[in-house]
Amino acid sequence: MSLRQQVASLLMLHQPGTDGVALRAFIDRYGIGGMILMGDNIPASPELLAAQTAAMTTDASLPPLIGIDEEGGDVARLPWDDQPGADTLKSGAPAATQAAFAARAQLLKQAGITVNFGTVADVTADPDSFIYDRVLGITPADASARVAASVGGEQGSVLSTLKHFPGHGETEADSHLTVPTTPVDRSRWKAQDAPPFIAGIGAGAELVMFGHLIYSAVDNAPASLSMTWHSILSDELGFTGVTITDDMRMLQDTGLAEYQNPAENAVRALAAGNTMLLFVLPADPASIGSDPDALIDAVVAAVGTGRIPREQIERDALKLLELRRSLSVEK
């Protein structure tokens, strides 16, 4: 693979529509490594969705990753997913969480979806928090047990993702509107927020999603752009799988001046240590300055100037290729 092909393979993008052939053409046009399905990608029935994803994954030996946010409850893309979400599961036994996520994962597998951004590993007891209705527990111990159960339920059906590292529960703010900031230090984080992520990693989660969250006592940059937080995840929590950002458009949508250049955001996110970048793009990506070619060009240029090591791009591209190839073997 050329450097440009390697960089493109680190992108998971979105394009509206339910025409699988057109979505596959979008994948091939840029050479991206994956696509996320949003509400505007979901047709009327499970059978139509399965046909759509089949058209998107015509290269059986190296299929793109097909991701979705299917938590259940407040965040569900599939109208036919009748399994309970966190708002119900947080008051039940971990076995109920495992059963719900096992059934949900089967729905995703039957639909040809391979990655679920479905396990919220955040923890909070604050009902005013943006994330409260989506957490699986209001204490670290309860959240940890259900996070592990969620991952266990998905194993063998879809790739599991833990989100939103290092933890959205320390702030009430919504990261879709701003960059939530908390003064919480490492000691408090380790006791309160780390345990569910540790439990999910121990249960076998293949991906961790980084949130656009600032823990100012640890790093003044959002975790998604922080080398410090990526080092903590790998060196202290022992995670060696794929890291992916939350939707990079969220940074731009805050209106904050320092995040208005999507290409620069992409460079910063890869330089921080993310394996993959997630961009939920509109029908016309150029309308928000996020044309995929421009994003790829910026990262290639950053490698040329030494901002991102070439060996890092090669390593991450290989990691994703191996993950995608493993999906073809499982089929």
Secondary structure, 3 states (H helix, E strand, C coil): CCHHHHHHCCEEECCCCCCHHHHHHHHHHHCCCEEEECHHHCCCCHHHHHHHHHHHCCCCCCCCEEEECCCECCECCCCCCCCCCHHHHCCCCHHHHHHHHHHHHHHHHHCCCCEEEEEECCCCCCCCCCCHHHCCCCCHHHHHHHHHHHHHHHCCCCEEEEEEECCHHHCCCCCCCCCCEECCCHHHHHHHCHHHHHHHHHHCCCEEEECCCEECCCCCCCHHHCHHHHHHHHHHCCCCCEEEECCCHHHHHCCCHHHCCHHHHHHHHHHHCCCEEEECCCCCHHHHCCCHHHHHHHHHHHHHHCCCCHHHHHHHHHHHHHHHHHHHHHC
